[in-house]
Amino acid sequence: MKNDYLTEKKPLSALIIFALPMIIGNLFQQTYTMADSAIVGRLVGEDALAAVGASYALTNIFICIAVGGGVGASVIVSRYFGAKEYNRMKLAVSTAFLSFLAVSVLLAAFGLLFSRQIMLALHTPQEVLDMAAQYLGIYFLGLPFLFMYNVISSMFNALGKSKVPLCFLVFSSLFNIALDLVLVRQFHMGVAGVAWATLIAQGISALLSFGVFLYVLKKLDCGKTRAFDKKELANMTKIALPSILQQSIISIGMMLVQSVVNGFGPQALAGFSAGIRVESMCVVPMAAIGNAMSSYTAQNMGAKKEDRIVIGYHAANKMVIFCAIVICLALELFHGQMIAFFLGSQGTETAIATGNDYLVFMGWFFCLIGFKMAVDGLLRGAGDMKMFTVANLANLFFRVAASMSLAPVFGIQMVWVTVPIGWLINWAISFARYRTGKWRPARKDSLPAEVPHDSP
């Protein structure tokens, strides 16, 4: 397929073609994190599942930093690609790689030094503290590989080649699961085994994908350029920082309320951990649609085809509705089997009830995060980051404040009751900004801000 299909093909078809490999690939990425939890939960025990779950929100933040930063950088790369400015595109790519390498090394060093203190700060139950700190320490060792792979994936997406990262994610996921079983079942390494399996699988996948990306880049007429440019870094940072925040909102919120969940004991924590693992799978298609809208918007702005962006946004919302219906049916019908997948037959009544209550409630509201992701993706792709940032901060503030205030009084259910309300607040602010039309560069030429009869 031609590389310019995002600017030439019908918007709905283009978004489906672009987003589908990302959805499948990210589902595989979530599969091996779910496999980590399921394998330790079944083969090691409920405390081991709670230990991995205690660090999940934090580890997911670093994944979101890598993904959000990569998406932010890919917006700049997409614009240059859409405008066929391949020399500047190459400079932006190399600047992104060097910058994120430095960031990942610094974060890894910090995490290795303070992993136990971080778990203590989150009020991790004493019964699982040592295992949680051990898992987190090994995870931080592999952080540069995590950043490397996710930034490369974003660069492939910026070029319209979302199928390439899918291949590496499938390989990495299957290899990770196989290593999980070997290290936990055969070598009895417990939570350390699943951590090492993730590090090894991600490391190999990152190195292989980097080699393929260099090959793809050489096929474009990029010419010679510098390896690093401060101006390109500044341009990417303006988009990457709010993008990181947007990608991280769910995990930051979970981490900040983790101490509330931990206060209900390891059994409730185990059930909650199983629930958020399933939720992470459900969010995948919505996040992929949002990321697809970013690249779609950026490429069409680079090609000076802004009117296609509105049509694409409507198409993205149709995709959200379809995915939300499928997710709702799956969770309402099969929530029991999903929780049992993690806890097995040995799960306690408290753990099973907590996980089931979480999924039954959340199943009805994933359309909200989908609408939020779609409009956020458009604003991010357009480089309109001010209200985008305000919307995501409002989401985070409400969820954290409400959970910490209400859960100790009314029970652990308040932790998840606040989630869809936060998503709704986020969407309302971002959508209001979209409706103004101020995200359009064409606004300067007094073109119409919007077309009539918008969908949500």
C-alpha positions as CSV (number, residue, x, y, z in Angstrom):
1,M,0.0,0.0,0.0
2,K,1.2,3.6,-0.8
3,N,2.6,5.5,2.2
4,D,0.2,8.4,1.6
5,Y,-3.0,6.6,2.2
6,L,-3.8,8.6,5.3
7,T,-4.1,11.7,3.1
8,E,-5.6,10.1,0.0
9,K,-7.9,7.2,1.0
10,K,-11.4,7.6,2.4
11,P,-11.1,8.7,6.1
12,L,-12.9,5.7,7.7
13,S,-11.0,3.2,5.6
14,A,-7.7,4.9,6.2
15,L,-8.2,5.0,10.0
16,I,-9.3,1.4,10.1
17,I,-6.3,0.3,8.0
18,F,-4.0,2.3,10.2
19,A,-5.5,1.6,13.6
20,L,-6.2,-2.1,13.3
21,P,-2.5,-3.2,13.4
22,M,-2.0,-0.9,16.4
23,I,-5.0,-2.4,18.2
24,I,-3.8,-6.0,17.5
25,G,-0.3,-5.1,18.4
26,N,-1.2,-3.4,21.6
27,L,-3.5,-6.2,22.6
28,F,-0.5,-8.5,22.2
29,Q,1.5,-6.1,24.4
30,Q,-1.2,-6.2,27.1
31,T,-1.4,-10.0,26.6
32,Y,2.1,-10.6,28.0
33,T,1.5,-8.3,31.0
34,M,-1.7,-10.2,31.6
35,A,0.3,-13.4,31.3
36,D,2.7,-12.2,33.9
37,S,-0.2,-11.8,36.4
38,A,-2.0,-15.0,35.4
39,I,1.1,-17.1,35.6
40,V,2.2,-15.9,39.0
41,G,-1.4,-15.9,40.3
42,R,-1.9,-19.5,39.4
43,L,1.6,-21.0,39.8
44,V,2.9,-18.9,42.7
45,G,-0.1,-17.6,44.6
46,E,-2.5,-14.8,45.3
47,D,0.2,-12.8,47.2
48,A,2.4,-12.9,44.1
49,L,-0.4,-11.6,42.0
50,A,-0.9,-8.8,44.5
51,A,2.8,-8.0,44.3
52,V,2.8,-7.7,40.6
53,G,-0.4,-5.7,40.7
54,A,0.9,-3.3,43.4
55,S,3.6,-2.1,40.9
56,Y,1.4,-2.3,37.8
57,A,0.1,1.3,37.9
58,L,3.6,2.6,38.3
59,T,5.2,0.4,35.6
60,N,2.3,1.4,33.3
61,I,3.2,5.1,33.8
62,F,6.6,4.4,32.3
63,I,5.0,2.6,29.4
64,C,2.7,5.7,28.9
65,I,5.7,8.0,29.1
66,A,7.4,6.0,26.3
67,V,4.2,5.7,24.2
68,G,3.1,9.3,24.8
69,G,6.5,10.7,24.1
70,G,6.7,8.6,20.9
71,V,3.3,9.7,19.8
72,G,4.3,13.4,20.4
73,A,7.4,13.0,18.4
74,S,5.6,11.2,15.7
75,V,3.3,14.1,15.2
76,I,6.2,16.2,14.0
77,V,7.6,13.4,11.9
78,S,4.1,12.8,10.4
79,R,3.9,16.5,9.3
80,Y,7.2,16.4,7.6
81,F,6.3,13.1,6.0
82,G,3.0,14.4,4.8
83,A,4.7,17.5,3.4
84,K,7.5,15.2,1.8
85,E,10.2,17.1,3.7
86,Y,12.3,13.9,4.3
87,N,15.5,15.7,5.3
88,R,13.8,17.4,8.2
89,M,11.9,14.3,9.0
90,K,15.2,12.4,9.4
91,L,16.6,15.1,11.7
92,A,13.4,14.9,13.9
93,V,13.7,11.1,14.1
94,S,17.3,11.1,15.2
95,T,16.6,13.9,17.7
96,A,13.8,11.9,19.2
97,F,15.9,8.7,19.5
98,L,18.8,10.4,21.3
99,S,16.5,12.4,23.6
100,F,14.4,9.4,24.7
101,L,17.5,7.3,25.2
102,A,18.9,9.8,27.7
103,V,15.5,10.1,29.5
104,S,15.1,6.3,29.8
105,V,18.6,5.9,31.2
106,L,18.0,8.6,33.9
107,L,14.6,7.1,34.8
108,A,16.1,3.6,35.0
109,A,18.8,4.8,37.4
110,F,16.3,6.5,39.6
111,G,14.0,3.5,39.7
112,L,16.8,1.1,40.6
113,L,17.9,3.3,43.5
114,F,14.4,3.9,44.9
115,S,12.2,1.0,43.9
116,R,11.6,-0.2,47.5
117,Q,11.0,3.3,48.8
118,I,8.4,3.8,46.0
119,M,6.5,0.7,47.0
120,L,6.6,1.9,50.7
121,A,5.3,5.3,49.7
122,L,2.3,3.5,48.0
123,H,1.5,1.7,51.2
124,T,2.1,-1.7,49.6
125,P,0.9,-4.4,52.1
126,Q,3.8,-5.8,54.1
127,E,3.1,-9.3,53.0
128,V,3.9,-8.5,49.3
129,L,6.4,-5.7,49.7
130,D,9.6,-7.6,49.1
131,M,8.2,-9.3,46.0
132,A,6.8,-6.0,44.6
133,A,10.2,-4.2,45.1
134,Q,12.1,-7.1,43.4
135,Y,9.7,-7.1,40.4
136,L,10.0,-3.3,40.1
137,G,13.8,-3.3,40.3
138,I,14.2,-5.8,37.4
139,Y,11.6,-3.9,35.4
140,F,13.7,-0.7,35.7
141,L,16.7,-2.5,34.2
142,G,14.8,-3.0,31.0
143,L,13.4,0.6,30.8
144,P,15.8,1.7,28.0
145,F,14.6,-1.2,25.8
146,L,11.0,-0.3,26.6
147,F,11.5,3.3,25.5
148,M,13.5,2.3,22.4
149,Y,10.8,-0.1,21.2
150,N,7.8,2.3,21.8
151,V,9.6,5.3,20.1
152,I,10.5,3.1,17.1
153,S,6.9,1.9,16.9
154,S,5.6,5.5,16.9
155,M,8.1,6.4,14.1
156,F,6.8,3.5,12.0
157,N,3.2,4.8,12.6
158,A,4.3,8.3,11.6
159,L,5.3,6.8,8.2
160,G,2.0,5.0,7.9
161,K,3.6,1.6,8.5
162,S,1.7,0.4,11.5
163,K,1.9,-3.2,10.4
164,V,5.6,-3.4,11.1
165,P,5.4,-2.9,14.9
166,L,2.6,-5.4,15.0
167,C,5.0,-8.2,13.8
168,F,7.5,-7.4,16.5
169,L,4.8,-7.2,19.2
170,V,3.4,-10.6,18.2
171,F,7.0,-12.0,18.4
172,S,7.8,-10.3,21.7
173,S,4.5,-11.3,23.3
174,L,4.7,-15.0,22.5
175,F,8.4,-15.1,23.4
176,N,7.6,-13.4,26.7
177,I,4.9,-15.9,27.6
178,A,7.1,-18.8,26.8
179,L,9.9,-17.4,29.0
180,D,7.4,-16.7,31.8
181,L,6.4,-20.4,31.9
182,V,10.0,-21.6,31.7
183,L,11.4,-19.3,34.4
184,V,8.4,-19.6,36.8
185,R,7.4,-23.2,36.3
186,Q,10.8,-24.8,35.6
187,F,13.2,-22.6,37.5
188,H,10.8,-21.5,40.3
189,M,11.9,-17.9,40.0
190,G,8.5,-16.4,41.1
191,V,7.8,-12.7,40.3
192,A,11.5,-12.3,39.4
193,G,11.0,-14.8,36.6
194,V,8.2,-12.9,34.9
195,A,10.2,-9.6,35.3
196,W,13.3,-11.1,33.6
197,A,11.1,-12.6,30.9
198,T,9.7,-9.2,30.0
199,L,13.1,-7.6,30.0
200,I,14.6,-10.2,27.7
201,A,11.7,-10.3,25.2
202,Q,11.5,-6.5,25.0
203,G,15.2,-6.1,24.6
204,I,15.4,-8.5,21.6
205,S,12.3,-7.0,20.0
206,A,13.7,-3.4,20.4
207,L,17.0,-4.2,18.8
208,L,15.4,-6.1,15.8
209,S,12.8,-3.3,15.2
210,F,15.6,-0.7,15.3
211,G,17.5,-2.5,12.5
212,V,14.3,-2.7,10.4
213,F,13.6,1.0,10.9
214,L,17.0,2.0,9.7
215,Y,16.5,-0.1,6.6
216,V,13.1,1.6,5.9
217,L,14.6,5.1,6.5
218,K,17.4,4.4,4.0
219,K,14.8,3.7,1.3
220,L,13.5,7.3,1.6
221,D,15.4,10.1,-0.1
222,C,16.4,11.8,3.2
223,G,19.9,13.0,2.4
224,K,22.5,13.7,5.0
225,T,21.7,15.7,8.2
226,R,22.7,16.3,11.7
227,A,22.0,13.8,14.5
228,F,20.4,16.3,16.9
229,D,18.7,19.6,16.7
230,K,17.5,21.8,19.7
231,K,14.8,23.4,17.7
232,E,13.3,20.0,16.7
233,L,13.5,18.9,20.3
234,A,11.6,22.0,21.4
235,N,8.9,21.4,18.8
236,M,8.5,17.8,19.8
237,T,8.6,18.6,23.5
238,K,5.6,21.0,23.2
239,I,3.5,18.1,21.9
240,A,5.2,15.2,23.7
241,L,4.8,16.5,27.3
242,P,1.0,17.0,27.1
243,S,0.8,13.7,25.1
244,I,2.7,11.9,27.9
245,L,0.3,13.4,30.4
246,Q,-2.7,12.3,28.3
247,Q,-1.4,8.8,27.9
248,S,-0.5,8.5,31.5
249,I,-3.7,9.9,33.1
250,I,-5.2,6.5,33.8
251,S,-2.0,5.0,35.3
252,I,-1.1,8.2,37.3
253,G,-4.6,8.2,38.7
254,M,-4.3,4.5,39.6
255,M,-1.0,4.9,41.2
256,L,-2.1,7.9,43.3
257,V,-5.2,5.9,44.5
258,Q,-3.2,2.7,44.9
259,S,-2.6,3.5,48.6
260,V,-6.4,3.6,49.0
261,V,-6.8,0.2,47.5
262,N,-3.8,-1.2,49.4
263,G,-5.6,-0.1,52.6
264,F,-8.3,-2.7,51.9
265,G,-5.7,-5.6,52.2
266,P,-3.9,-8.0,49.9
267,Q,-7.1,-9.9,48.9
268,A,-8.9,-6.8,47.7
269,L,-5.7,-5.7,46.0
270,A,-5.4,-9.0,44.2
271,G,-9.0,-8.8,42.8
272,F,-8.5,-5.1,41.9
273,S,-5.2,-6.0,40.1
274,A,-7.0,-8.7,38.1
275,G,-9.7,-6.1,37.2
276,I,-7.4,-3.4,36.0
277,R,-5.5,-6.0,33.9
278,V,-8.7,-6.6,32.0
279,E,-9.4,-2.9,31.8
280,S,-6.0,-2.3,30.3
281,M,-7.0,-4.6,27.4
282,C,-10.3,-2.8,27.0
283,V,-8.6,0.6,26.7
284,V,-6.3,-0.6,23.9
285,P,-8.7,-0.1,20.9
286,M,-9.7,3.4,22.3
287,A,-6.1,4.4,22.7
288,A,-5.2,3.1,19.2
289,I,-8.0,5.1,17.7
290,G,-6.8,8.2,19.5
291,N,-3.2,7.6,18.3
292,A,-4.4,7.0,14.8
293,M,-6.2,10.3,14.8
294,S,-3.0,12.0,15.8
295,S,-1.0,10.7,12.8
296,Y,-4.0,11.1,10.5
297,T,-4.5,14.7,11.6
298,A,-0.8,15.6,11.4
299,Q,-0.3,14.1,8.0
300,N,-3.4,15.8,6.6
301,M,-2.3,19.1,8.1
302,G,1.1,18.7,6.5
303,A,-0.6,18.0,3.2
304,K,-2.9,21.0,3.7
305,K,-6.0,18.9,3.7
306,E,-7.6,20.1,7.0
307,D,-11.2,19.4,5.9
308,R,-10.4,15.7,5.8
309,I,-9.6,15.9,9.5
310,V,-13.3,16.7,10.6
311,I,-14.5,13.8,8.4
312,G,-11.9,11.5,10.0
313,Y,-12.9,12.6,13.5
314,H,-16.5,11.6,12.8
315,A,-15.3,8.2,11.4
316,A,-13.2,7.7,14.6
317,N,-16.2,8.2,16.8
318,K,-18.1,5.5,14.8
319,M,-15.1,3.2,15.5
320,V,-15.3,4.0,19.2
321,I,-19.1,3.2,19.4
322,F,-18.5,-0.2,17.7
323,C,-15.6,-1.1,20.0
324,A,-17.5,0.1,23.1
325,I,-20.5,-2.2,22.3
326,V,-18.2,-5.2,21.9
327,I,-16.4,-4.5,25.1
328,C,-19.6,-4.0,27.1
329,L,-21.0,-7.3,25.9
330,A,-17.8,-9.1,26.7
331,L,-17.4,-7.8,30.2
332,E,-21.1,-8.2,31.2
333,L,-21.2,-11.8,29.9
334,F,-17.8,-13.1,30.8
335,H,-16.5,-11.1,33.7
336,G,-16.4,-14.1,36.0
337,Q,-14.3,-16.1,33.6
338,M,-11.9,-13.2,33.2
339,I,-11.3,-12.8,36.9
340,A,-10.9,-16.6,37.3
341,F,-8.2,-16.5,34.6
342,F,-6.0,-14.6,37.0
343,L,-7.0,-16.0,40.4
344,G,-7.7,-19.7,39.4
345,S,-9.7,-21.9,41.7
346,Q,-7.8,-20.8,44.8
347,G,-9.0,-17.1,44.7
348,T,-10.5,-15.8,47.9
349,E,-14.1,-14.6,48.1
350,T,-13.0,-11.0,48.6
351,A,-10.6,-11.0,45.7
352,I,-13.2,-12.6,43.3
353,A,-16.0,-10.2,44.4
354,T,-13.7,-7.1,44.0
355,G,-12.6,-8.1,40.5
356,N,-16.1,-8.9,39.3
357,D,-17.7,-5.7,40.8
358,Y,-15.0,-3.7,39.0
359,L,-15.6,-5.2,35.6
360,V,-19.4,-5.3,35.8
361,F,-19.5,-1.5,36.6
362,M,-16.8,-0.4,34.1
363,G,-18.2,-2.3,31.2
364,W,-20.8,0.3,30.5
365,F,-18.5,3.3,30.2
366,F,-15.7,2.6,27.7
367,C,-17.4,4.7,25.1
368,L,-16.5,7.7,27.2
369,I,-12.8,7.1,27.2
370,G,-13.1,6.3,23.4
371,F,-14.7,9.7,22.7
372,K,-12.1,11.4,24.9
373,M,-9.2,9.6,23.1
374,A,-10.5,10.5,19.7
375,V,-10.9,14.2,20.3
376,D,-7.6,14.3,22.2
377,G,-5.9,12.6,19.3
378,L,-7.2,15.3,16.9
379,L,-6.0,18.2,19.1
380,R,-2.6,16.5,19.6
381,G,-2.2,15.9,15.9
382,A,-3.0,19.5,15.3
383,G,-0.5,20.7,17.9
384,D,-3.3,22.4,19.9
385,M,-2.1,21.4,23.3
386,K,-3.3,24.1,25.8
387,M,-6.9,22.9,26.5
388,F,-5.8,19.3,25.8
389,T,-3.6,19.6,28.8
390,V,-6.2,21.3,30.9
391,A,-8.7,18.6,30.1
392,N,-6.4,15.8,31.1
393,L,-5.4,17.5,34.3
394,A,-9.0,18.0,35.2
395,N,-9.6,14.3,34.7
396,L,-6.7,13.4,36.9
397,F,-7.5,15.8,39.7
398,F,-11.1,14.7,39.9
399,R,-10.4,11.0,40.0
400,V,-7.7,11.3,42.6
401,A,-9.5,13.7,44.9
402,A,-12.8,11.9,44.7
403,S,-11.3,8.4,45.2
404,M,-9.2,9.5,48.2
405,S,-12.1,11.3,49.8
406,L,-14.9,8.8,49.1
407,A,-13.3,5.3,49.2
408,P,-12.4,5.3,52.9
409,V,-15.9,6.3,53.8
410,F,-18.1,4.4,51.3
411,G,-15.9,1.5,50.3
412,I,-13.4,0.4,47.6
413,Q,-16.2,0.8,44.9
414,M,-15.6,4.5,44.9
415,V,-12.2,4.0,43.3
416,W,-13.9,2.9,40.1
417,V,-17.1,4.9,40.3
418,T,-15.1,8.1,39.8
419,V,-13.3,6.8,36.7
420,P,-16.0,7.4,34.0
421,I,-16.9,10.8,35.5
422,G,-13.3,11.8,35.0
423,W,-13.4,10.6,31.4
424,L,-16.6,12.6,30.8
425,I,-15.0,15.8,32.2
426,N,-12.0,15.3,30.0
427,W,-14.1,14.8,26.9
428,A,-16.3,17.8,27.5
429,I,-13.4,20.2,27.8
430,S,-11.5,18.8,24.8
431,F,-14.7,18.6,22.7
432,A,-15.5,22.2,23.5
433,R,-12.1,23.2,22.3
434,Y,-12.6,21.2,19.1
435,R,-15.9,23.0,18.4
436,T,-14.3,26.4,18.4
437,G,-12.2,25.4,15.4
438,K,-9.2,27.2,16.8
439,W,-7.1,24.0,16.2
440,R,-7.2,24.8,12.5
441,P,-4.3,26.6,10.9
442,A,-6.7,27.7,8.2
443,R,-8.5,29.7,10.9
444,K,-5.9,32.5,10.2
445,D,-7.3,32.8,6.7
446,S,-10.9,33.2,8.0
447,L,-12.1,29.9,6.8
448,P,-15.1,28.3,8.5
449,A,-14.3,26.9,11.9
450,E,-16.6,23.9,11.7
451,V,-19.0,22.1,9.6
452,P,-22.6,21.6,10.8
453,H,-24.1,18.6,12.6
454,D,-21.0,17.2,14.4
455,S,-21.2,13.8,16.1
456,P,-19.8,13.7,19.7
